[in-house]
Amino acid sequence: MPDTIRTVIIHGQSHEGSTCRIARMIAEKVDGETTEFFLPRDFDRFCAGCALCFTKGEEKCPHHAALRPITEAIDAADIIILASPVYVFHATGAMKNLLDHYGWRWMAHRPDARMFRKQGVCVATAAGAGVKSTLKDMEHSLFYWGVGRIEKLGMGVAATDWDGISAKKKAKLEKKTSAIAARLKFCAGRVTPALKTKAMFGIMRMVQKHGWNPPDVEHWRNSGWLGKARPWK
Ligand SMILES: Cc1cc2nc3c(=O)[nH]c(=O)nc-3n(C[C@H](O)[C@H](O)[C@H](O)COP(=O)(O)O)c2cc1C
């Protein structure tokens, strides 16, 4: 286990409601160092669709500098928490927009080797329905970034804010967040990616052997992944 477990929370909204509370409960129970970003407050640029991140390099993104603090915090973290309320059955537009900016980091392109040793948590709350698809919105990115272990906590809270949540549901949330935090602490510093992640990496490796996009092929070759090296070893 690292001396201090570093957690980054990326909130898909700029207010401190139920979803924020639950994400913080997990981070507090992990009891390390936490950095938080609220969207769109801390990053409000929309992906321009120029595809320069894919074809020329991520530093060519017109929003590269604005995105850097979040990228650096993600890279430094042991645990990445993505938290979003359910908006029309999905993650908020602000969360989706941030994740769009990291398409180049997907395993199909240029995954960062450090991801395979990190843990991720997806948190979503709905008034009633839509938690599953919202968790999936965020899990897709964590999985395709290569994050080695992923936890999920979603709940229909039957409320529009924390005060409106029943005592019974709050007690359930206490229990669930404690269990998740205990697993996160136990696995910190000893993550090996899930079999599914390793299998996807293997498929992407085959694709890169005959890759079409020079920056991607170069990344895989320079990392040694087209040979025997693997990011989790
Ligand atoms: C624009 C908008 C869309 C919403 N869409 C849904 C929805 O599709 N399903 C649902 O059950 N609740 C929906 N809700 C309710 C919130 O997801 C729910 O109250 C959530 O717990 C709020 O979390 P927060 O306190 O972190 O803001 C929506 C709320 C807003 C503001």
The ligand as an SDF file (V2000), in Angstrom:
LIG
                    3D

 31 33  0  0  0  0  0  0  0  0999 V2000
  -31.7110   17.8160  -15.8990 C   0  0  0  0  0  0  0  0  0  0  0  0
  -32.0330   16.6980  -14.9530 C   0  0  0  0  0  0  0  0  0  0  0  0
  -32.3270   15.4650  -15.4820 C   0  0  0  0  0  0  0  0  0  0  0  0
  -32.6460   14.4010  -14.6330 C   0  0  0  0  0  0  0  0  0  0  0  0
  -32.9020   13.1650  -15.1790 N   0  0  0  0  0  0  0  0  0  0  0  0
  -33.2240   12.1370  -14.3710 C   0  0  0  0  0  0  0  0  0  0  0  0
  -33.5010   10.8460  -14.9210 C   0  0  0  0  0  0  0  0  0  0  0  0
  -33.4110   10.5890  -16.1120 O   0  0  0  0  0  0  0  0  0  0  0  0
  -33.8660    9.8610  -14.0550 N   0  0  0  0  0  0  0  0  0  0  0  0
  -33.9710   10.0880  -12.7080 C   0  0  0  0  0  0  0  0  0  0  0  0
  -34.3300    9.1570  -12.0090 O   0  0  0  0  0  0  0  0  0  0  0  0
  -33.6550   11.2820  -12.1670 N   0  0  0  0  0  0  0  0  0  0  0  0
  -33.2890   12.3090  -12.9550 C   0  0  0  0  0  0  0  0  0  0  0  0
  -32.9620   13.5310  -12.4060 N   0  0  0  0  0  0  0  0  0  0  0  0
  -32.8990   13.6650  -10.9310 C   0  0  0  0  0  0  0  0  0  0  0  0
  -31.4740   13.5120  -10.3940 C   0  0  0  0  0  0  0  0  0  0  0  0
  -30.7460   12.5190  -11.0830 O   0  0  0  0  0  0  0  0  0  0  0  0
  -31.4580   13.0990   -8.9250 C   0  0  0  0  0  0  0  0  0  0  0  0
  -32.2650   13.9470   -8.1620 O   0  0  0  0  0  0  0  0  0  0  0  0
  -30.0450   13.0550   -8.3700 C   0  0  0  0  0  0  0  0  0  0  0  0
  -30.0240   12.3420   -7.1670 O   0  0  0  0  0  0  0  0  0  0  0  0
  -29.5020   14.4620   -8.1530 C   0  0  0  0  0  0  0  0  0  0  0  0
  -28.1810   14.3650   -7.6700 O   0  0  0  0  0  0  0  0  0  0  0  0
  -27.4210   15.6090   -7.0440 P   0  0  0  0  0  0  0  0  0  0  0  0
  -28.0580   15.8920   -5.6870 O   0  0  0  0  0  0  0  0  0  0  0  0
  -26.0250   15.1820   -6.9300 O   0  0  0  0  0  0  0  0  0  0  0  0
  -27.6250   16.7480   -7.9810 O   0  0  0  0  0  0  0  0  0  0  0  0
  -32.6530   14.5920  -13.2230 C   0  0  0  0  0  0  0  0  0  0  0  0
  -32.3300   15.8560  -12.6990 C   0  0  0  0  0  0  0  0  0  0  0  0
  -32.0080   16.8940  -13.5560 C   0  0  0  0  0  0  0  0  0  0  0  0
  -31.6520   18.2400  -12.9740 C   0  0  0  0  0  0  0  0  0  0  0  0
  1  2  1  0
  2  3  1  0
  2 30  2  0
  3  4  2  0
  4  5  1  0
  4 28  1  0
  5  6  2  0
  6  7  1  0
  6 13  1  0
  7  8  2  0
  7  9  1  0
  9 10  1  0
 10 11  2  0
 10 12  1  0
 12 13  2  0
 13 14  1  0
 14 15  1  0
 14 28  1  0
 15 16  1  0
 16 17  1  0
 16 18  1  0
 18 19  1  0
 18 20  1  0
 20 21  1  0
 20 22  1  0
 22 23  1  0
 23 24  1  0
 24 25  2  0
 24 26  1  0
 24 27  1  0
 28 29  2  0
 29 30  1  0
 30 31  1  0
M  END
$$$$
